[in-house]
Amino acid sequence: MTNGNAHEKTGQDSLKFVEEAIETEMVYVLVVDNNCLQTDSTEYVDENEEPLVAVPVWTKSYVDVAKAWAGEEANPEEMTLDYFMNDFVPQLEEAHCTIGLNWDKDGIGREFTPFDLTDMLVKKVNGEVVELPIQSEDEIDG
């Protein structure tokens, strides 16, 4: 798969996250030893050029893929969309984390700032067209 095709696929997976999260009103994180699974961001860095922390989340139809990526020690934990948007995402914003959406079995997928994700979810709830934030060419090319 070329970088352009992979970028398009991860974009589709991200839009599917927004659609399915609103439809089911549930999202899933993976938990290991009572801690939410997190990893280094591949898209965002801090002022010292160090990767931010990325917290991946999935919708129900992607949970098996998530478990394939994380391994058997990770358990999916369901959270309501209300809790996710009003409690979890603000905590990630405060901690300067990014949010990965519906990553594949290789841990490949798009990341968004908490603000951008909230904006996409609110637009979907309001019946507006949801578009992914524009990425720079460096991010697209890898």
Backbone as a printed PyTorch tensor [residue, N CA C, xyz], in Angstrom:
tensor([[[  0.8470,  -1.1760,   0.0000],
         [  0.0000,   0.0000,   0.0000],
         [  0.8900,   1.2370,   0.0000]],

        [[  0.6330,   2.1770,  -0.8920],
         [  1.4280,   3.3970,  -0.9580],
         [  1.0790,   4.3130,   0.2090]],

        [[  1.9490,   5.2920,   0.4630],
         [  1.6790,   6.2330,   1.5470],
         [  0.3640,   6.9640,   1.3350]],

        [[  0.0620,   7.3340,   0.0790],
         [ -1.1960,   8.0200,  -0.2150],
         [ -2.3910,   7.1480,   0.0770]],

        [[ -2.3200,   5.8690,  -0.3240],
         [ -3.4270,   4.9400,  -0.0600],
         [ -3.5680,   4.6780,   1.4350]],

        [[ -2.4450,   4.5140,   2.1230],
         [ -2.4850,   4.2860,   3.5710],
         [ -3.0870,   5.4970,   4.2680]],

        [[ -2.7070,   6.6910,   3.8270],
         [ -3.2470,   7.9220,   4.4250],
         [ -4.7570,   8.0000,   4.2050]],

        [[ -5.2170,   7.6440,   3.0080],
         [ -6.6540,   7.6520,   2.7170],
         [ -7.3900,   6.6360,   3.5920]],

        [[ -6.8120,   5.4420,   3.7570],
         [ -7.4320,   4.3910,   4.5770],
         [ -7.5290,   4.8340,   6.0360]],

        [[ -6.4600,   5.3980,   6.5760],
         [ -6.5010,   5.8300,   7.9730],
         [ -7.4760,   6.9880,   8.1530]],

        [[ -7.6110,   7.8300,   7.1290],
         [ -8.6060,   8.8970,   7.1770],
         [-10.0120,   8.3300,   7.2020]],

        [[-10.2710,   7.3060,   6.3830],
         [-11.5770,   6.6480,   6.3650],
         [-11.8730,   5.9930,   7.7080]],

        [[-10.8640,   5.3550,   8.2960],
         [-11.0350,   4.7290,   9.6160],
         [-11.3670,   5.7790,  10.6750]],

        [[-10.7620,   6.9550,  10.5650],
         [-11.0240,   8.0330,  11.5180],
         [-12.4430,   8.5620,  11.3740]],

        [[-12.8880,   8.7450,  10.1370],
         [-14.2620,   9.1940,   9.9190],
         [-15.2550,   8.1400,  10.3900]],

        [[-14.9020,   6.8700,  10.2100],
         [-15.7450,   5.7630,  10.6970],
         [-15.8450,   5.8340,  12.2200]],

        [[-14.7520,   6.1960,  12.8940],
         [-14.7750,   6.3570,  14.3400],
         [-15.8330,   7.3860,  14.7370]],

        [[-15.7990,   8.5450,  14.0940],
         [-16.7370,   9.6200,  14.4230],
         [-18.1710,   9.1470,  14.1910]],

        [[-18.4060,   8.5370,  13.0500],
         [-19.7430,   8.0620,  12.7000],
         [-20.2470,   7.0070,  13.6880]],

        [[-19.4260,   5.9990,  13.9410],
         [-19.8410,   4.8940,  14.8020],
         [-19.9370,   5.3110,  16.2700]],

        [[-19.0380,   6.2090,  16.7110],
         [-19.0980,   6.6800,  18.1070],
         [-20.4080,   7.4130,  18.3660]],

        [[-20.8440,   8.2160,  17.4220],
         [-22.1050,   8.9390,  17.5810],
         [-23.2770,   7.9580,  17.5100]],

        [[-23.2060,   7.0220,  16.5830],
         [-24.2960,   6.0570,  16.3930],
         [-24.4860,   5.1540,  17.6140]],

        [[-23.3870,   4.6080,  18.1530],
         [-23.4850,   3.6520,  19.2630],
         [-23.3930,   4.3200,  20.6380]],

        [[-22.8930,   5.5510,  20.6640],
         [-22.6530,   6.3030,  21.8950],
         [-21.6740,   5.5940,  22.8190]],

        [[-20.7580,   4.8100,  22.2210],
         [-19.7240,   4.0970,  22.9740],
         [-18.3910,   4.1830,  22.2320]],

        [[-17.3190,   4.2240,  23.0080],
         [-15.9690,   4.0890,  22.4790],
         [-15.2090,   3.1490,  23.4040]],

        [[-14.0380,   2.7160,  22.9610],
         [-13.2660,   1.7310,  23.7190],
         [-11.8030,   2.1610,  23.8120]],

        [[-11.2470,   1.9770,  24.9890],
         [ -9.8110,   2.1040,  25.2040],
         [ -9.3150,   0.7220,  25.6020]],

        [[ -8.0270,   0.5100,  25.4590],
         [ -7.4410,  -0.7350,  25.9320],
         [ -6.7440,  -0.4640,  27.2470]],

        [[ -6.9230,  -1.3840,  28.1830],
         [ -6.3770,  -1.2240,  29.5240],
         [ -5.4300,  -2.3800,  29.8210]],

        [[ -4.2580,  -2.0250,  30.3570],
         [ -3.2780,  -3.0030,  30.8000],
         [ -2.9120,  -2.6390,  32.2350]],

        [[ -3.0760,  -3.5850,  33.1480],
         [ -2.7660,  -3.3560,  34.5700],
         [ -3.4430,  -2.0920,  35.1100]],

        [[ -4.7280,  -1.9330,  34.8070],
         [ -5.5370,  -0.8000,  35.2620],
         [ -5.1100,   0.5480,  34.7020]],

        [[ -4.2750,   0.5420,  33.6560],
         [ -3.8550,   1.7900,  33.0130],
         [ -4.2720,   1.7880,  31.5520]],

        [[ -4.7070,   2.9240,  31.1070],
         [ -5.0880,   3.0950,  29.7110],
         [ -3.8330,   2.9770,  28.8340]],

        [[ -3.9270,   2.1760,  27.7940],
         [ -2.8010,   1.9710,  26.8920],
         [ -2.4540,   3.2810,  26.1870]],

        [[ -1.1860,   3.5940,  26.1540],
         [ -0.7090,   4.7900,  25.4660],
         [  0.6290,   4.5060,  24.8200]],

        [[  1.0060,   5.3480,  23.8830],
         [  2.2460,   5.1570,  23.1550],
         [  2.7660,   6.5180,  22.7090]],

        [[  3.9400,   6.5460,  22.0990],
         [  4.4640,   7.8030,  21.5710],
         [  3.7140,   8.1950,  20.3050]],

        [[  3.4340,   9.4690,  20.1900],
         [  2.8070,   9.9900,  18.9850],
         [  3.7720,   9.8810,  17.8130]],

        [[  3.2230,   9.5810,  16.6500],
         [  4.0360,   9.5920,  15.4310],
         [  3.7620,  10.8570,  14.6220]],

        [[  2.8340,  11.6870,  15.0920],
         [  2.4420,  12.8810,  14.3370],
         [  2.6880,  14.1970,  15.0620]],

        [[  2.7890,  14.1750,  16.3860],
         [  2.8900,  15.4160,  17.1420],
         [  4.0820,  15.3810,  18.0880]],

        [[  4.7550,  16.5330,  18.1970],
         [  5.8860,  16.6730,  19.1160],
         [  5.6850,  17.9150,  19.9750]],

        [[  6.4070,  17.9470,  21.1030],
         [  6.3420,  19.1130,  21.9710],
         [  7.3870,  20.1430,  21.5360]],

        [[  7.5480,  21.1820,  22.3350],
         [  8.4850,  22.2610,  21.9930],
         [  9.9390,  21.7910,  21.9570]],

        [[ 10.2330,  20.6460,  22.5600],
         [ 11.5910,  20.0830,  22.5380],
         [ 11.7550,  19.0040,  21.4660]],

        [[ 10.7680,  18.9180,  20.5840],
         [ 10.7630,  17.9270,  19.5000],
         [ 10.6480,  16.4870,  20.0100]],

        [[ 10.1520,  16.3190,  21.2370],
         [  9.8860,  14.9930,  21.7850],
         [  8.4480,  14.6170,  21.4370]],

        [[  8.1980,  13.3350,  21.1210],
         [  6.8200,  12.9550,  20.7840],
         [  5.8770,  13.1360,  21.9640]],

        [[  4.6820,  13.6170,  21.6620],
         [  3.6380,  13.6700,  22.6770],
         [  3.1510,  12.2500,  22.9520]],

        [[  2.3860,  12.0850,  23.9970],
         [  1.7700,  10.7960,  24.2950],
         [  0.5000,  10.6850,  23.4590]],

        [[  0.3290,   9.5470,  22.8130],
         [ -0.8840,   9.2700,  22.0460],
         [ -1.7010,   8.2060,  22.7730]],

        [[ -2.9800,   8.4510,  22.9020],
         [ -3.8970,   7.4990,  23.5150],
         [ -4.8520,   7.0200,  22.4180]],

        [[ -4.6900,   5.7790,  21.9770],
         [ -5.5910,   5.2840,  20.9350],
         [ -6.9400,   4.8690,  21.4980]],

        [[ -7.9880,   5.1230,  20.7190],
         [ -9.3480,   4.7130,  21.0600],
         [ -9.9800,   4.0820,  19.8210]],

        [[-10.9550,   3.2330,  20.0620],
         [-11.5940,   2.5040,  18.9660],
         [-13.1000,   2.5050,  19.1500]],

        [[-13.7880,   2.2070,  18.0690],
         [-15.2210,   1.9470,  18.1370],
         [-15.4210,   0.4350,  18.1280]],

        [[-16.6330,   0.0110,  18.4170],
         [-16.9280,  -1.4070,  18.6080],
         [-16.4570,  -2.2800,  17.4400]],

        [[-16.6620,  -1.8460,  16.2180],
         [-16.3010,  -2.6930,  15.0790],
         [-14.7900,  -2.8320,  14.8960]],

        [[-13.9970,  -2.0600,  15.6330],
         [-12.5430,  -2.1230,  15.5320],
         [-11.8790,  -2.7530,  16.7570]],

        [[-12.6480,  -3.2000,  17.7470],
         [-12.0780,  -3.7200,  18.9920],
         [-11.1830,  -4.9410,  18.7520]],

        [[-11.5860,  -5.8500,  17.8830],
         [-10.7500,  -7.0280,  17.6190],
         [ -9.4170,  -6.6330,  16.9900]],

        [[ -9.4460,  -5.6360,  16.1280],
         [ -8.2150,  -5.1300,  15.5090],
         [ -7.3240,  -4.5030,  16.5920]],

        [[ -7.9450,  -3.7690,  17.4920],
         [ -7.2040,  -3.1380,  18.5910],
         [ -6.4980,  -4.1860,  19.4410]],

        [[ -7.2220,  -5.2560,  19.7660],
         [ -6.6340,  -6.3200,  20.5820],
         [ -5.4930,  -7.0170,  19.8410]],

        [[ -5.6170,  -7.1520,  18.5290],
         [ -4.5390,  -7.7630,  17.7390],
         [ -3.2780,  -6.9000,  17.8120]],

        [[ -3.4490,  -5.5920,  17.8180],
         [ -2.2960,  -4.6920,  17.9100],
         [ -1.6820,  -4.7280,  19.3100]],

        [[ -2.5220,  -4.6920,  20.3360],
         [ -2.0340,  -4.5220,  21.7000],
         [ -1.5630,  -5.8000,  22.3630]],

        [[ -2.0630,  -6.9230,  21.9190],
         [ -1.6740,  -8.1790,  22.5500],
         [ -2.6960,  -8.6360,  23.5720]],

        [[ -2.4860,  -9.8510,  24.0440],
         [ -3.4740, -10.4960,  24.9170],
         [ -3.5950,  -9.8780,  26.3000]],

        [[ -2.5570,  -9.1780,  26.7650],
         [ -2.6320,  -8.5980,  28.1110],
         [ -3.5360,  -7.3670,  28.1620]],

        [[ -3.8850,  -6.8090,  27.0080],
         [ -4.7460,  -5.6260,  26.9610],
         [ -6.2140,  -6.0330,  26.8930]],

        [[ -7.0230,  -5.3660,  27.6720],
         [ -8.4640,  -5.6280,  27.6910],
         [ -9.2200,  -4.3830,  27.2630]],

        [[-10.1940,  -4.5350,  26.3670],
         [-10.9840,  -3.3690,  25.9700],
         [-11.9020,  -2.9320,  27.1060]],

        [[-11.9610,  -1.6540,  27.3070],
         [-12.8570,  -1.0910,  28.3180],
         [-13.7790,  -0.0940,  27.6230]],

        [[-15.0680,  -0.3400,  27.7960],
         [-16.0940,   0.4800,  27.1640],
         [-16.2740,   1.7700,  27.9460]],

        [[-16.4970,   2.8660,  27.2110],
         [-16.8510,   4.1130,  27.8880],
         [-17.9220,   4.8160,  27.0620]],

        [[-18.8540,   5.4230,  27.7560],
         [-19.9190,   6.1190,  27.0370],
         [-19.3360,   7.3290,  26.3120]],

        [[-19.9830,   7.6990,  25.2440],
         [-19.5350,   8.8680,  24.4880],
         [-19.6210,  10.1220,  25.3500]],

        [[-20.6450,  10.1970,  26.1870],
         [-20.7920,  11.3450,  27.0810],
         [-19.5830,  11.4660,  28.0150]],

        [[-19.2150,  10.3640,  28.6580],
         [-18.0420,  10.3820,  29.5450],
         [-16.7760,  10.7000,  28.7400]],

        [[-16.6440,  10.0830,  27.5840],
         [-15.4720,  10.2910,  26.7320],
         [-15.2990,  11.7780,  26.4010]],

        [[-16.3730,  12.4100,  25.9280],
         [-16.2780,  13.8090,  25.4950],
         [-16.1630,  14.7870,  26.6560]],

        [[-16.8620,  14.5140,  27.7500],
         [-16.9240,  15.4920,  28.8340],
         [-15.8950,  15.2990,  29.9400]],

        [[-15.3240,  14.1010,  30.0440],
         [-14.3470,  13.8360,  31.1070],
         [-12.9950,  13.3770,  30.5630]],

        [[-13.0160,  12.3450,  29.7260],
         [-11.7780,  11.7310,  29.2560],
         [-10.9910,  12.6540,  28.3250]],

        [[-11.6590,  13.1930,  27.2990],
         [-10.9620,  14.0610,  26.3370],
         [-10.3890,  15.3070,  27.0230]],

        [[-11.1330,  15.9940,  27.9080],
         [-10.5280,  17.1350,  28.6020],
         [ -9.2790,  16.7640,  29.4230]],

        [[ -9.2770,  15.5580,  30.0090],
         [ -8.0840,  15.1100,  30.7400],
         [ -6.8960,  14.9490,  29.7820]],

        [[ -7.1720,  14.4150,  28.5880],
         [ -6.0980,  14.2600,  27.6020],
         [ -5.6020,  15.6170,  27.1170]],

        [[ -6.5260,  16.5520,  26.9480],
         [ -6.1520,  17.9200,  26.5470],
         [ -5.2390,  18.5290,  27.6040]],

        [[ -5.6200,  18.3990,  28.8560],
         [ -4.8400,  18.9590,  29.9550],
         [ -3.4440,  18.3350,  30.0310]],

        [[ -3.3590,  17.0520,  29.6940],
         [ -2.0800,  16.3420,  29.7430],
         [ -1.2810,  16.4770,  28.4360]],

        [[ -1.7950,  17.2580,  27.4900],
         [ -1.1320,  17.4760,  26.1930],
         [ -0.9270,  16.1720,  25.4230]],

        [[ -1.9480,  15.3340,  25.4230],
         [ -1.9160,  14.0710,  24.6830],
         [ -2.6510,  14.2250,  23.3570]],

        [[ -2.3700,  13.3130,  22.4460],
         [ -3.1540,  13.2160,  21.2260],
         [ -4.0410,  11.9850,  21.3320]],

        [[ -4.9820,  11.8690,  20.4000],
         [ -5.9110,  10.7460,  20.4170],
         [ -5.8590,  10.0570,  19.0650]],

        [[ -5.5360,   8.7560,  19.0980],
         [ -5.5070,   7.9620,  17.8660],
         [ -6.8560,   7.3010,  17.6570]],

        [[ -7.3350,   7.3060,  16.4070],
         [ -8.6700,   6.7780,  16.1360],
         [ -8.6260,   5.5220,  15.2850]],

        [[ -9.2260,   4.4460,  15.8080],
         [ -9.3890,   3.1880,  15.0840],
         [ -8.1080,   2.7230,  14.3910]],

        [[ -7.0200,   2.6850,  15.1600],
         [ -5.7560,   2.2070,  14.5930],
         [ -5.8900,   0.7580,  14.1520]],

        [[ -5.0880,   0.3840,  13.1620],
         [ -5.1410,  -0.9870,  12.6440],
         [ -4.2810,  -1.9320,  13.4810]],

        [[ -4.2000,  -3.1770,  13.0690],
         [ -3.4850,  -4.2080,  13.8360],
         [ -1.9900,  -3.9350,  13.9370]],

        [[ -1.4720,  -3.0420,  13.0920],
         [ -0.0630,  -2.6610,  13.1460],
         [  0.1480,  -1.3560,  13.9140]],

        [[ -0.9180,  -0.8380,  14.5030],
         [ -0.8090,   0.4150,  15.2490],
         [ -0.7070,   1.6230,  14.3420]],

        [[ -1.2280,   1.5000,  13.1340],
         [ -1.1700,   2.6000,  12.1750],
         [ -2.5370,   3.2340,  12.0800]],

        [[ -2.5480,   4.5370,  12.1940],
         [ -3.7920,   5.2870,  12.1090],
         [ -3.5220,   6.7520,  12.3470]],

        [[ -4.5560,   7.5310,  12.2200],
         [ -4.4300,   8.9750,  12.4010],
         [ -4.5460,   9.3450,  13.8670]],

        [[ -3.9220,  10.4690,  14.1980],
         [ -4.0140,  11.0620,  15.5290],
         [ -4.5820,  12.4590,  15.3950]],

        [[ -5.2630,  12.8830,  16.4360],
         [ -5.8570,  14.2080,  16.4430],
         [ -5.6500,  14.8440,  17.8030]],

        [[ -5.6650,  16.1560,  17.8210],
         [ -5.6620,  16.8460,  19.1020],
         [ -7.0370,  16.6470,  19.7230]],

        [[ -7.1330,  16.7090,  21.0290],
         [ -8.4580,  16.5880,  21.6530],
         [ -9.4500,  17.6170,  21.1060]],

        [[ -8.9870,  18.8420,  20.8620],
         [ -9.8760,  19.8760,  20.3300],
         [-10.4160,  19.4830,  18.9610]],

        [[ -9.5420,  19.0100,  18.0640],
         [ -9.9900,  18.6300,  16.7220],
         [-10.9750,  17.4680,  16.7710]],

        [[-10.7180,  16.4900,  17.6310],
         [-11.6380,  15.3630,  17.7420],
         [-12.9930,  15.8260,  18.2790]],

        [[-12.9920,  16.6310,  19.3130],
         [-14.2440,  17.1450,  19.8620],
         [-15.0110,  17.9250,  18.8010]],

        [[-14.3100,  18.7340,  18.0260],
         [-14.9410,  19.5070,  16.9640],
         [-15.6170,  18.5810,  15.9450]],

        [[-14.9380,  17.5070,  15.5580],
         [-15.5100,  16.5660,  14.5940],
         [-16.7610,  15.8900,  15.1750]],

        [[-16.6980,  15.4720,  16.4300],
         [-17.8360,  14.8060,  17.0600],
         [-19.0360,  15.7430,  17.1930]],

        [[-18.7960,  16.9810,  17.5860],
         [-19.8790,  17.9510,  17.7360],
         [-20.5190,  18.2400,  16.3790]],

        [[-19.7030,  18.3700,  15.3470],
         [-20.2570,  18.5940,  14.0060],
         [-21.1550,  17.4340,  13.5980]],

        [[-20.7180,  16.2080,  13.8610],
         [-21.5240,  15.0370,  13.5050],
         [-22.8400,  15.0340,  14.2750]],

        [[-22.8060,  15.3410,  15.5650],
         [-24.0170,  15.3980,  16.3850],
         [-24.9810,  16.4530,  15.8170]],

        [[-24.4310,  17.5570,  15.3410],
         [-25.2510,  18.6460,  14.8160],
         [-25.6790,  18.4330,  13.3680]],

        [[-25.3290,  17.2740,  12.7900],
         [-25.7340,  16.9780,  11.4200],
         [-24.9160,  17.6820,  10.3630]],

        [[-23.7820,  18.2360,  10.7520],
         [-22.9120,  18.9190,   9.7990],
         [-21.9750,  17.9230,   9.1270]],

        [[-21.3980,  18.3520,   8.0140],
         [-20.4180,  17.5230,   7.3140],
         [-19.1260,  17.5170,   8.1270]],

        [[-18.5870,  16.3310,   8.3580],
         [-17.3480,  16.1890,   9.1240],
         [-16.1980,  15.9910,   8.1430]],

        [[-15.1980,  16.8430,   8.2670],
         [-13.9860,  16.7140,   7.4620],
         [-12.8120,  16.5950,   8.4120]],

        [[-11.8210,  15.8280,   7.9860],
         [-10.6250,  15.6810,   8.8050],
         [ -9.7880,  16.9520,   8.7130]],

        [[ -9.1500,  17.3470,   9.8110],
         [ -8.2480,  18.4950,   9.7540],
         [ -7.1480,  18.2380,   8.7270]],

        [[ -6.7150,  19.2680,   8.0700],
         [ -5.6810,  19.1460,   7.0450],
         [ -4.3440,  18.8740,   7.7120]],

        [[ -3.6060,  17.9250,   7.1370],
         [ -2.2630,  17.6120,   7.6090],
         [ -1.2520,  18.2120,   6.6490]],

        [[ -0.0630,  18.4650,   7.1480],
         [  1.0020,  18.9680,   6.2790],
         [  1.4850,  17.8410,   5.3720]],

        [[  2.1790,  18.1920,   4.3090],
         [  2.7210,  17.1980,   3.3880],
         [  3.7070,  16.2650,   4.1000]],

        [[  4.4620,  16.7930,   5.0730],
         [  5.4090,  15.9570,   5.8230],
         [  4.6790,  14.8500,   6.5540]],

        [[  3.5240,  15.1670,   7.1440],
         [  2.7560,  14.1610,   7.8640],
         [  2.1930,  13.1180,   6.9090]],

        [[  1.7550,  13.5470,   5.7350],
         [  1.1700,  12.6360,   4.7640],
         [  2.2370,  11.7150,   4.1890]],

        [[  3.4100,  12.2570,   3.8720],
         [  4.4770,  11.4740,   3.2550],
         [  5.1910,  10.5650,   4.2420]],

        [[  5.0410,  10.8500,   5.5320],
         [  5.6840,  10.0170,   6.5510],
         [  7.0530,  10.4700,   6.7340]]])
